[in-house]
Amino acid sequence: MPEAVSFDKDLAEGRGSVTLCFAVHHHFQKATMANTSRFAKIFRLSSFPLLLMIIGSLGIDQASKFTAEQELMVWQDPDNLKHYQGRRLPIWSIGTPTSPGQNAENFYLGFNFNYIRNQGAAWGMLSDLDDQYRIPFFFCMTLFAISLISFYFISTPPHHRLARFAFALVLSGALGNFTDRVLRGYVIDFLDVRWTIPLAWNQGFTLPLLNWSVGGGSWSYNFPNFNWADSTISIGVLLLLIDLAIFEPKRSSS
């Protein structure tokens, strides 16, 4: 009888251990599901304003480009996208403009609206590539970039606010220029910034690709034309660098 009692006691303890394991597992499952549900809710709530910002930024980009094409384009060849003429509309300036390389004694900074069709990448690179290669190349590259940015935007935790805001800015800009390539076959650039800064020496050089001329006692530079989408991409990249340099080390240490 004592052996039977001992066996029953061991069996009861075994059943109790199994029951306890099932209870702990069930509790862990419920806690995990609750945390996942809470995270998903927080992610949706934090993403909604950013999605509205992306849509709004895309709308501003396309509206501004449409207006630029309507108001600043003088003529175009319907059969050749590269044959067109736009006009430059001065908006704001300080000082008197000078030609590149010309001796300048005064500082000049100007902002203009200037219609340009960019069929290539930044600074018009690869714009002379044959259309049968250029169009699918930039289409695939831009689509890949949008997919990659979207992945990082979705996978970035909600409490990384600056990083998510930066990814939203970059994504809105990429979508804006991608829309141009799909609808028009080129990207409209119309924001024009240029300056001339007096220098203390006369020796210089010229970089035609960058519209950069140093010489004749001045530095003249025509910044490559850009648009709203380019601006949001540049600001987004800058904010990402700030997040990586300042906030990411703090998150890692904590």
N, C-alpha and C positions, 0 to 999 in steps of 0.2 A: 504493500500500500504506500509506504513512503516514496518508493520509486515512481509510482503512478502519479502521486501528488506532485513530485518534482518535475515529471514530464509535463503535466498540465500547466504547471507554473511557467516552465520554459516556453511552452506553446503560446500561453497567454502573453508573455513578454515579447515573443517574436511577432505575434499579431499586432501588439501595441506599437512596436517599432515600425512595422510596415505601414500601419495607419498613420503614424507620425510622419513618415516619409511622404506619403501621399498628401497629407495636409500641408506640409511645407512646400511640396511641389505645386499644389493647387494655389497656395497663397502667392508663390513666386510668379506663377503664370498670370494671376489676376493683377499683381503689381506691375509686371512687364507690360501687359495689355493696357493698363491704366496710364503708365508712363508714355507708351507709344501713342495712345489716343491724345494725351495732353500735349505731347510734342507736335503731333499733326495739327491740333487745333491752334497752337501757338504759331506754327509755320504758316498756316492759312491766313491767320489774322495779320501776321507781319508781312506776308507776301502781297496781300490785296492792295495796300497803298502803293507798293512798288510796281505792281502790274498796271495800276492806273497811271503812274508816272511814265512807264514805258509807252503805253498807248498815247498819252498826251504828248510826249516828246516826239513820237513818230508822226503824229498829226501836225505838230508845229513844223517839223522838218519838211514834210511833203507839201504843206501849204506854202511855206516860204520858197521852196524850189519852184512850185507852180507859178507863183507870183513873179519870181525872178525871170522865168522863161517868157512870161507874157509881157513883162514891162521892159526887159533889158535886151532881148534878142532882136536884132535889126532885120536879119534875113537868114534863111537856111535853104539848103538844097534837099528836097524831099527824098532824093535817091542816094545821098551820101551824107552820113551823119557828121563827117569830119569837115564838111564845107558849110560854114555858117559864119555869122559875124554878130558879136555882142557889143554892147556899149558900156562904158564906165561912167558911173554916176557918183560924183564926190559927195560925201556925207559930212565929214568932219575932218579938220586938219589943224595943225599948229606949225607955223613957219611957212617958208616958201619952198616948193619942190624944185629939185635940180636933176639933171640927167646923170646917169651913172658915170663916175669918173670925172665929172665936172667939179671944179673947185667950189666948195660950199663953205661959207662962213657962219651959217646959221643952222640950227637944228630944225629938222622937219619930221613930222609924224602925221600920216594921213590914213583915213579909213574910208573905203569906197565900196559901192556895189559894182561888181564887174562880172558879167556873165561868161562862164567858161564851161565847156563840156570836157569832163575828164573820163576818157575811155580806158585808163590804166589804173595803176595803184597810186600810192602817195607820191606827190610831185609829178604825176603823169607818167610814172615808170611803166614800161611795157605797153604804152598806148599805141605804138606803131606796129605792134604784133598783128599778124594777119587775123581777120575776124573769125575764121574757122577754128583758130586755136585760142584767141584772146577771150571770146565770149564764154565757151565752156570752161576754160581755165579759171576765170574770175568767178563764174557762177559756182563751181565746185568748191573753190577755196573759201568764198564767202559763206556758203552753206555749211562747210565744215567748221568755220570759225563760230558761226551762230550756234551750232550744235554743241561745241565745246564750252562756249560761254554759258549757254543754258544749263549744261550739266553742272558747272561750278556754282551757278546761281542757286540751283535747286539743292545741291549737296552742302552748301555752306550753312552752318547752324544759324538759327534766328538771332542769337545773341551777338553774332559778329555783324553788327549793324552797319558799320562803315564799309566793310567788304561787300555785303549784299547790296548796299546802295550803289557802290562803285560798279559791281557787275551789272546792275540794272541800267546804269548810264551807258556802259559799253554795249550792252545788248540792244538798247534803243537805237544807238548810232549805227550799229552793224545792220539792224533791220532796215533803217532808213536808207542807207546806201545800197543794200541788197534790193530793196523795192525799186530804186532807180534803175538798176541793171536789168531787172526783170521787165519793167514797164517801158523803159526808154532805150536800153542798150548802152547807156552812159550815165555818169554821175554828174549832177549839176553843182558846180562850185561858183559862188557869187560874192563871198566875203573877201575883201581885198585890203590888206594892211601893208604899208610900205613906209620906210623911213630913210633919212639921211642924217648922219652924225658927223660933225667936223672932227678932223684928226690933226695931230701935231706934226705928222710927217707926210711927205708927198709920194714916197715909193708905195707901190701897191700891186694888186693882182685882181683878176676877174674870174669868177666861177659861173659861167653861163647857165649851167644846169640848175643852180640854186638862185639865179638872178642876184648874185652877190658880187659887188664891185667895191674893192678897197683901193683907193688911189686918188690923186689929185687933191689931197688934203681932206678927204671925206670917205665915209663908209656908207654906201647906198645899198639897200636891200629891199627887194620886192618879195614879201613873204608869199609862198604858194597859196593860191586861192583855196578857200575851204568853205564849209557849210555848217549848218546846225548839227548834223550827225557827227561830223569830224570833231566838233567842239565837245560834244558829250563823251565821245570816245577818249579824247585827250584828258578831259577832267576825270573820267572814270579811272583811267590808267594811273594818273597822278594820285588819286585817293587810294588805289590799291597799293601803290608803293609806300604811301604814308602808313597804311594799315600794317603792311609787312615790317616796316622799319620801327614802328612805335608800339603798336598794340599786340602784334603776334608774339614778340618776346615776353611781354607781360602775361599773356595767356599761357604760354609754354611754361613759365616759371611757377605759375599758380596751379 
